[in-house]
Amino acid sequence: MYAILDIETTGGKYNEEGITEIAVYKFDGHQVTDQFISLVNPEQPIQPFVVNLTGINNDMLRNAPRFYEVAKRIVEITSGCILVAHNAKFDYRILRTEFRRLGFDFERQSLCTVELSKKLIPGMQSYSLGKLVRALGIPLSDRHRASGDAQATIKLFKMLLAKDVEKNILKEHVRKEPKRNLDTKLVYILEELPSQTGVYYFHDENSEIIYVGKSRNIRKRVNQHFTNDNPKSREMQKKVASVSYEITGNELIALLKENQEIKQIKPRYNRALKRDIFSHALYHFTDESGYINLKIARANSKKNSITTFSSLRAAKNSLMNMVENHQLCERLSGLHNGTGNCFSYTIKSCYGACLEEEPAEEYNERVKELINKHSYQNQNMILIGQGRQVDEKSALLIEDGDFKGVGYFNLNHQINNIDIIRSIITPMENNRDAQHIIQSYLRKKHNFKIIQLSVHE
């Protein structure tokens, strides 16, 4: 659990400052579960430059509670939490100073989003909160007020959690979670899991990830792991000490994250992905008469394919739908053997390319439409889908036909700026499995909005 906070002070000499406002949001890595926001009477005047910066003046604080009156609430809401703040050294020092004045030793683990941002989002012009979130397209209201800055820090921290591909923040969080005995462990774990789409991680006693999975209902799928009676499941049930998860908002991103995490982490109980997750591919060639032909064949990494399929049956079923939708010739698509006209010509859904009655130029235009639709080679586009929350959208970026990664945004203007898009995206590997997952998912009925980009460096 995290306590994301921001503090405004009077300014003045080092270690003599007083708190004028504090905002603390208890955050479980996915959503806010509790909050405390209050003005505080510092019992000393505020420096004039601070009044101009924050808008908080001495009159506003005359009837506000003193720090000793809110101290108990601060201790309660931060208990068992890692403190998270932008420039955490400052906020943590101020808190410890105030508690020390009361004779109380306040100690918490802390994380600084400035330091994390420099590591996970390198190359930004500035790492001050205002300039950084503006560059990342994160909404920020009430700048230099505790609640506004803390809420922006929450959104920044969620982005940093997503960009932490090595899962160092997550592992440290799991390491600090209380340990429970074996009898109540699995029941407790299930109670904490959501019934949402995402990726889940099984951790052992040392917080190491031993299994990665994805599901449209995380709680239901993990429950299946815990109730299965096969040898692998029984062994995992004994080894798992905790389960963490990442909500993705939609199944496509969950599939992509699961694929990448398994390849990178190589968890003990995931079967090694030694082979590609697809077996067949769709290729094209031009015959002697100038017609573009389609052909299903075994996938070959040395050849450029239009799209890939998990099996021969899936390939044939998909190609039949493509041929029907684009009114193509079954024989030139490899679905009809022999010579002469194809069956589609008989029912007038083929215009006679098999008999060379339809000019090659006209026929090839429809084949090219199919190729462009099902292959994103050389394309620049964003796939906009459902986000993790109601006010959020997901973005999947493809540049020059390469899958770059995924991210989330709240404001529509973010997707109109390619630099912001690149900043909010968590980079992911553009391997053949990832391409297959995207292409096969988009062949199905989906709710993604596809935006074609004009990329200018």
PEQUI-V797994 format. One record per backbone hydrogen bond with DSSP energy under -1.0 kcal/mol. CO is the residue of the C=O (numbers start at 1). NH is the residue of the N-H. Records with the same first field share a line. If there is no record, write none. Layout:
BEGIN
CO->NH + NH
END
This chain:
BEGIN
1->82
2->27
3->84
4->25
6->23
8->20 + 21
10->47
13->16
18->10
20->40
21->8
22->38
23->6
24->36
25->4
26->33 + 34
27->2
31->28
34->26
36->24
38->22
47->51
48->52
49->53
50->54
51->55
61->64
65->41
66->69
67->70 + 71
70->74
71->75
72->76
73->77
74->78
78->81
82->3
83->111
84->5
85->113
87->90 + 91
88->92
89->93
90->94
91->95
92->96
93->97
94->98
95->99
96->100
97->101
99->104
100->103
109->83
111->85
112->116
113->117
114->118
115->119
116->120
117->121
128->132
129->133
130->134
131->135
132->136
133->138
142->145
145->149
146->150
147->151
148->152
149->153
150->154
151->155
152->156
153->157
154->158
155->159
156->160
157->161
158->162
159->163
160->164
163->165
164->167
167->171
168->172
169->173
170->174
171->175
174->177
181->185
184->188
185->189
186->190
187->191
188->192
190->193
194->219
196->218
197->248 + 249
198->215
199->246
200->213
201->244
202->210 + 211
203->241 + 242
204->207
208->204
210->269
211->202
213->200
215->198
217->221
218->222
219->223
220->224
221->225
222->226
223->227
224->228
230->234
231->235
232->236
233->237
234->238
235->239
236->240
242->203
244->201
246->199
250->254
251->255
252->256
253->257
254->258
255->259
256->260
257->261
258->262
259->263
260->264
261->265
262->266
267->270
272->274
279->299
280->309
281->297
282->306
283->295
285->293
287->290
291->287
293->285
295->283
297->281
300->303
307->282
309->279 + 280
311->315
312->316
313->317
314->318
315->319
316->320
317->321
318->322
319->323
320->324
321->325
322->326
323->328
330->335 + 336
331->334
332->294
343->347
344->349 + 350
345->348
352->357
353->356
359->363
360->364
361->365
363->367
364->368
365->369
366->370
367->371
368->372
369->373
370->374
371->375
376->379
379->401
380->453
381->398
382->451
383->396
384->449
385->394
389->392
392->387
393->409
394->385
395->407
396->383
397->404
398->381
399->402
402->399
404->428
405->397
406->426
407->395
409->393
411->414
412->415
413->416
414->417
417->421
418->422
419->423
420->424
421->425
426->406
429->431
431->435
432->436
433->437
434->438
435->439
436->440
437->441
438->442
439->443
449->384
451->382
END
